[in-house]
C-alpha cells in the first residue's frame, strides 16, 4: 500500500531554552561565570554589535535541536545586544560565537570537557578559554584551521 504525503504540512521544531539543570555546580563557579560575563559587558558596553551571554543555549544547526551547547560565557561579534531565549545561529546571520569561556567545577569530567572542545571546534569558535578556579589556572585555545592550538603564556 502506498501512502501519499500531504504537501504543505510543516512540523515546528522546538528549541528548548532550558535543560532544567543549574547554571553552576557551586558558588565559586557561579561567581566566576558572572564575573567574566559582566566584565565583558563592561568592556564592550559602547559597542552595539557585540552580544554577550552566560549559560545560554547555542543551536548552530537549524532543525537539529539536539545539537546544542550552553557555554558558561560566550561572545559574538557582529550581533546586536539584546534579549534572547537561546542563540539560534541561523537567525543571527549564521555567526557562531567567536569566544567561549568555560569555568571548571569539581564535577567536570575529562569526557565532558573533551566533548565541549570538539563541539566548539566543529562549530566555529575562534577562541576557547577554560578556567579552573581551584587551581587559579587559565588555559586558552586559538583556532588554527579546523582545530585549536594552545595559546602559550
NORKAMO-V853044 format. One record per residue. N is the residue number from 1. RES is the residue in three letters. SS is DSSP state (H for helix, E for strand, - for the rest). PHI is phi in whole degrees, -180 to 180 (none if undefined). OMEGA is omega in radians with two decimals (999 if undefined). Layout:
N_RES_SS_PHI_OMEGA + N_RES_SS_PHI_OMEGA
//
This chain:
1_UNK_-_none_3.13 + 2_UNK_-_-104_3.13 + 3_UNK_-_-111_3.14 + 4_UNK_-_-85_3.06 + 5_UNK_-_-91_3.13 + 6_UNK_-_-80_3.13 + 7_UNK_-_-70_3.06 + 8_UNK_-_91_3.10 + 9_UNK_-_-89_3.10 + 10_UNK_-_-116_3.10 + 11_UNK_-_-102_-3.13 + 12_UNK_-_-78_3.11 + 13_UNK_-_-87_-3.14 + 14_UNK_-_-103_3.11 + 15_UNK_-_-112_-3.09 + 16_UNK_-_-57_3.12 + 17_UNK_-_-98_3.14 + 18_UNK_-_-149_3.06 + 19_UNK_-_-110_3.13 + 20_UNK_-_78_-3.14 + 21_UNK_-_-94_3.09 + 22_UNK_-_-67_3.14 + 23_UNK_-_-64_-3.09 + 24_UNK_-_-139_3.13 + 25_UNK_-_-86_-3.11 + 26_UNK_-_-158_-3.06 + 27_UNK_H_-67_-3.14 + 28_UNK_H_-68_3.11 + 29_UNK_H_-61_3.11 + 30_UNK_H_-60_-3.13 + 31_UNK_H_-60_3.14 + 32_UNK_H_-70_3.10 + 33_UNK_H_-60_-3.12 + 34_UNK_H_-65_-3.11 + 35_UNK_H_-61_-3.13 + 36_UNK_H_-66_-3.12 + 37_UNK_H_-61_-3.09 + 38_UNK_H_-70_3.09 + 39_UNK_H_-69_3.04 + 40_UNK_H_-66_3.07 + 41_UNK_H_-60_3.12 + 42_UNK_H_-66_-3.12 + 43_UNK_H_-58_-3.08 + 44_UNK_-_-107_-3.08 + 45_UNK_-_-58_-3.09 + 46_UNK_-_-85_3.14 + 47_UNK_-_-102_-3.07 + 48_UNK_-_-77_-3.07 + 49_UNK_-_-108_3.05 + 50_UNK_E_-128_3.12 + 51_UNK_E_-99_-3.13 + 52_UNK_E_-126_-3.13 + 53_UNK_E_-143_3.05 + 54_UNK_E_-124_3.07 + 55_UNK_-_53_-3.14 + 56_UNK_-_-112_3.10 + 57_UNK_-_-62_3.04 + 58_UNK_E_-115_3.08 + 59_UNK_E_-108_-3.10 + 60_UNK_-_-84_-3.02 + 61_UNK_-_-123_3.13 + 62_UNK_-_-63_3.13 + 63_UNK_-_64_3.08 + 64_UNK_-_-133_-3.05 + 65_UNK_-_-67_3.10 + 66_UNK_-_-85_3.09 + 67_UNK_-_-95_-3.08 + 68_UNK_-_-158_3.05 + 69_UNK_E_-151_3.09 + 70_UNK_-_-122_3.13 + 71_UNK_-_-59_3.09 + 72_UNK_-_-59_3.03 + 73_UNK_E_-145_3.07 + 74_UNK_E_-138_-3.14 + 75_UNK_E_-125_3.13 + 76_UNK_E_-126_3.09 + 77_UNK_E_-83_3.13 + 78_UNK_-_92_3.09 + 79_UNK_-_-125_-3.09 + 80_UNK_-_-71_3.00 + 81_UNK_-_-62_3.09 + 82_UNK_-_147_-3.11 + 83_UNK_-_-87_3.09 + 84_UNK_-_-146_3.05 + 85_UNK_-_-81_3.05 + 86_UNK_-_-162_-3.14 + 87_UNK_E_-103_3.13 + 88_UNK_E_-93_-2.96 + 89_UNK_H_-56_-3.11 + 90_UNK_H_-66_3.07 + 91_UNK_H_-88_-3.07 + 92_UNK_-_-120_-3.10 + 93_UNK_-_56_3.13 + 94_UNK_-_58_3.13 + 95_UNK_-_-94_3.09 + 96_UNK_-_-80_2.99 + 97_UNK_-_-58_3.13 + 98_UNK_-_-90_-3.11 + 99_UNK_E_-128_3.14 + 100_UNK_E_-131_3.04 + 101_UNK_E_-119_2.98 + 102_UNK_E_-124_3.11 + 103_UNK_E_-108_-3.10 + 104_UNK_-_-73_3.00 + 105_UNK_-_-129_-3.14 + 106_UNK_-_-58_-3.11 + 107_UNK_-_-82_-3.13 + 108_UNK_-_-67_3.10 + 109_UNK_-_-109_3.09 + 110_UNK_H_-61_3.13 + 111_UNK_H_-61_3.14 + 112_UNK_H_-62_-3.10 + 113_UNK_H_-70_3.09 + 114_UNK_H_-67_3.10 + 115_UNK_H_-63_3.10 + 116_UNK_H_-64_3.12 + 117_UNK_H_-57_-3.14 + 118_UNK_H_-64_3.11 + 119_UNK_H_-62_-3.10 + 120_UNK_H_-65_3.11 + 121_UNK_H_-65_-3.09 + 122_UNK_H_-67_-3.00 + 123_UNK_-_-103_2.86 + 124_UNK_-_98_3.09 + 125_UNK_-_-63_-3.12 + 126_UNK_-_-89_-3.13 + 127_UNK_E_-132_-3.10 + 128_UNK_E_-131_-3.12 + 129_UNK_E_-117_3.13 + 130_UNK_E_-123_3.14 + 131_UNK_E_-114_3.07 + 132_UNK_E_-110_-3.10 + 133_UNK_-_-64_-3.14 + 134_UNK_-_-65_-3.12 + 135_UNK_-_-109_-3.04 + 136_UNK_-_49_-3.02 + 137_UNK_E_-124_3.11 + 138_UNK_E_-113_3.08 + 139_UNK_E_-123_3.14 + 140_UNK_E_-123_3.08 + 141_UNK_E_-127_-3.10 + 142_UNK_E_-122_-3.13 + 143_UNK_E_-63_3.03 + 144_UNK_E_-138_-3.04 + 145_UNK_-_70_-3.11 + 146_UNK_-_-97_-3.10 + 147_UNK_E_-135_3.11 + 148_UNK_E_-106_2.99 + 149_UNK_E_-122_3.13 + 150_UNK_E_-65_3.03 + 151_UNK_-_-84_3.14 + 152_UNK_-_-73_3.14 + 153_UNK_-_-66_999
//
